[in-house]
Amino acid sequence: MKIYAHFVVFFLMLTFSNLTWGKSQCHELFAFQKVNPPVKIGLIANFYEIQANSNADIFLGKVNDPFLKATLITENGAAILAKARSFGDSSASDIEAPFRKLNIVLDKYYLGAKEFFISTHLHNNPIAKWTPDGRITDGASPYREALAYDIAQTLGIKTGIYLRAQIEYKNSLTGEVFVKPALLVESHKSLAQREGGKLLKPYQFLKYLSDSKKGMPVLDPLEGLKIHMFEAMIGNTDFSLEVYSTGARSTDYYNQLKNINIYQGQTSKFLHPIVFDFDISSLVVGHEVTAASKPWESLPEFTGDIKTAVMLRRLLKIRNIFKESEIKEILKYFYGKKTEIKKMIRDAEVDPGGRAIALDHIEYFFKAADMMWSEEIQFVMQGNVRLYETSAKKGNLLSRNKIEDRAGTLRLGTPFKILGEENGLLKVAIVDIKWDLLEYDRSVGYIQKDILFSNKIPEDIIPFFDVREMFQ
């Protein structure tokens, strides 16, 4: 194990691009996942060579064929020839995952598929609980991520078909063997084909957005909102999905589409989103993952505990993206699923700590949902509002606007609570939903008394809000 310990395996994925998963096979596989223990398979490959043959080398033109030989061993001991390649984005760093994610293509069908995503986090001798980006290192991640898929399925959100698994990894170079839990997920191209549709490239979705009239939805708003609510529930900030065309463009500060795939169906006028990649959600890792600081520290005046504050911040941001009537409709649907979700979590194949974390997420999500319509919560309804440090109009608590290179101001739609009045100014506590504060634990300041604000956001202006996050 000493040699292979150099490869900290946090996250393996096997991507299946041309999967023809028939409907009967899909239903059979899905039932298998729901009823039976995890499927046990093996994977044999020269993981050192796969690592060396990484995407970076491919992009630099050092290799012609990214795929290398591998073998999959079925539960019955049958060997299936395969080929594997590595790929990755944020988790491809040597610190996060020296062993890259994998794309495996089988020579013949297994469980109705020729390609799989395999998601797993492997570390033989972890010295820390979390990686720098917040991924957990103790092997609990795959089944916790499967639990996120369970919740999505319960809420009627589209995901690839998935299976919990135990995989025996064998390095063909050294003979080293180790067994770890994993999550097998159907390719999104297969899902689109099963639905009679076609998977779109990200740039194709962005073209739909740019070609659409500003303020018009390119996805069913309720379908898109359901995803935003679900991602808030599991604490996943590593995603983006623009539903209404805002006229914005993806920049260093804003992603229109991230960790969501889109397919086009045959009949609906809307495009359809597919969710995936929950490995750094707080439901999986057990803590709130952020790029820098803790924006929920700006909510002590709103909630009595940090967990509710975290959820409330997420939900108030959703009020900046979707219409009140839409949010209330989807929340009603979520409330109707609450008992079913909690029962599913209690019965799921997951470690006790993961189960407790998931149940916590459900409770605090609905606690925050009960608070998000409080009449004490107001929204800024005009631009160029300064947030002063003192009632003498000195100091600015907002970071400089990086996009326009000017003094920061509260943006349209920023939530706040009035705490009192001093020297003709309103003393307020803002909810920093867009990462505008200069220091995230200094959210109480002063604004002009005569600014426009309201407890309700007019539905016709929602698609025009600037929801770009300044910290990115």
Secondary structure, DSSP 8 states (H G I E B T S, - for coil): -TTGGGS---------SS----HHHHHHHHHHHHHS--EEEEEEE-HHHHHHT-HHHHHTTS-S---EEEEEE-TTS-EEEEEEEEE-SGGGSTTT-SS-EEEEEEEEEETTEEEEEEE----SS-SSSB-TTS-B-SS-HHHHHHHHHHHHHHTT-----EEEEEEEEEETTT--EEEEEEEEE--HHHHHHHTT-EE--HHHHHHHHHHS-TT-BSB-HHHHHHHHHHHHHHT--S-EE--B--S---BTTB-SEESEEEEE-SS-SSEEEEE---TTSHHHHSS---SSS-GGGG-TTT-SSHHHHHHHHHHHHHTTTS-HHHHHHHHHHHHHHHHHHHHHHHHSSS-HHHHHHHHHHHHHHHHHHHHTT-TTEEEE-SS-B--BSSTTS--B-B--BTTTTB---B-TT-EEEEEEEETTEEEEEE--TTS-BSSTT--EEEEETTS-EESS--GGGGGG-----TT-
